[in-house]
């Protein structure tokens, strides 16, 4: 079945929360955190971009970007387990980078678990480069985060288009906080 992306709205939060809690039971975002993000996603002064992925009537993924002073920050990317390796993570990331370009971001940052090589490979395909480590960033577990940066997201459009249609399996389509270090869905979920 075809997967479509569209703007996340408040009425999506029940389904978003169900997927969030399924994928990240130990450190899921609260409904209030999503509400707070969506409060800044519309209108002339919007500083957020959130999208959901649907397959028929089923929500199979979501992603969000925050913008501060022309710097984008990937807040979350998540996909249902049965959509890992399908390219959905790359599609969601492409959507966020398109939004970053529309926001005229000079760069986009994200955090990813240091033990999540699959997600790191996805981000590298998009042109992200490691710039630092945040010690003990992911809790529970006290796992370090690798901070990655994409300089000039507007110039990476071709890279993003190529990465969104991968030949190889991509990073499992999630950069939201993992439930555990054994969970193959590992990556970012930050509030900046």
N, C-alpha and C positions, 0 to 999 in steps of 0.2 A: 504494500500500500504506500502511496506517496506521502512524504512528510512535507508539511508546509510550515513556514515560519511567519509569525505575526507578532505585533506588539503585545506585551504582557499587560493585562488589566487586572483590577482588583478582584473581579469575579473568577479569575484563574487561580486565586490563592489556595483554595481547597485542594485542587489537583497538584499545584506546585508543592504545597506542604506535604502531601502524601508521598510524592517522589523524593523530596528532600529528606524526609524521615526514613524512607526505605533505604536510600543510598548512604545517609550519614546519621545513623541513629544516635551516636554518642555526642555529636556536636552540630546538629542541624540548626540552621538559622531559625529564629522564631518568626511567627506571623508578623509581629511588630517590626522586625528588621525589614522584611519585604515591604510592608506598608510604608515604612520610612523611605525606602529607596524609590518606590513608585510615586510617592508624593513629589519627588523631584524629577519625574520623567516626562512631564507634559507642560506645555505652555512656553511662552517666550523665554523664560529664564531656566528652562530645563537643563539639568546637569547630569542626567542619567538616561540610559537606554537599556530597556529590558525587553526580551523577546521570549516567546514560547515556541516550541516545535510540537506539531500535532500530526498524528497519523490517524485519519478518520476523526472520530470524536475523542480519541485517547491522547492525553498529553504525554509526550515521550522525551521532552527535554526543555531546558530553559537556559538563559544566559543573561548576564548583566554587565554594564560598563558604567563607571562613574568618571566624571571629568572635573578636574581642578586645575585652573590656570593653564589651560591648553595641554594638560597631561591627562591621558586616559589611563584608567586603572581597571583591569578585568576583575570584577567582583566575584563572579561565579559562572561556571559552565557545568552543566550536568545533563546526562542522558540516561534513559532507562537501560538497564542491563542488556535487554534483548536488542538494543540498538548500538552497542559497543562494536567498534570495528566496521561500521557502515559508512563512515564519513560524516556522520551527524555532528561530531565535535568540531570538525573542520568547517562545516557549514555555519555552525553557531559562531565560531571565532571569526569567520569571514564577515558575518553580519555585524559583529562588534567592531571590527576594523573599518567597515564601511561607515558605521556611526561615528567612530573616532575621526574619520576624514571629514564628515559633515560638521562635526564640532570644531574642526580646524586644529586638532591635536598635533603637537610637534612630536610626541612620543607616546607610546603605550607601555605600561608596566604590568607585571603580574608576578604572583608568587606561585611556586609549584614545589611539592615535596621533593626533597633531594633523592628519595628512593623511588621516584616515579619516572623512570627512564622513558616509558612510552609517551607520556604527556610532554616531556622535554623534547623528544624527537618531533612531535607535532608542532610545537612552538618554534623549534629551529627551522622547520620547513617554511614557516611563515616569515622567517627572518629575525626572530627574537634571539637575543644574545644574553648570556649570563653576565650579571654585573655585581652580584654580591650574595651574601648568605644572611638570613635572619635566624639566629640560634633559638631553638626551642619554640618556634613559631606555631606549630601545629600541636594542639592539645586535644584530648589526652595523648600521652606518648612522648611529649617533648621532642618532636621531630623537627629538624631544621627545614627551612624553606630556601629554595634557590630563587633569587630575584632575577627576573629577566626583563629586558627592554627591547622594544622595537622602535628604532629611530625612524621618523617620518613615515607614518602609516599610509599616507597618501601615495607614496612612491612604491609601496609594496602591494598594490592592487593586483598586479599580474602574479606575484608570488602567492597571494592569497587565493586567487582563482585556481591556480594549479594545485595548491594544497587542499582546497575544498573538494577536489575530485581525485583523491589519492589512489595510487595503484596498489600501495601496500596498506596494511591495517594501520589505522590511526590510533590516537591515544585513548581510546575508550570513551571519548566524548565527555569527560568530566574534569573540571578543575575545581570542584568544590571540595570542602574538607572531607576527608575519608572517615569511615567508621572505624577503621583500624589499619594498621600498617600492612595487614595481609590482604586487605580489600584492594582489588585492582583498580578501583576508581579512586585515584589520588590526585591532589592538585591544589587549586586555590579557592578560597572563599575568604575575602577580606572586606572590611569596611574601612574606607580611608577617610 
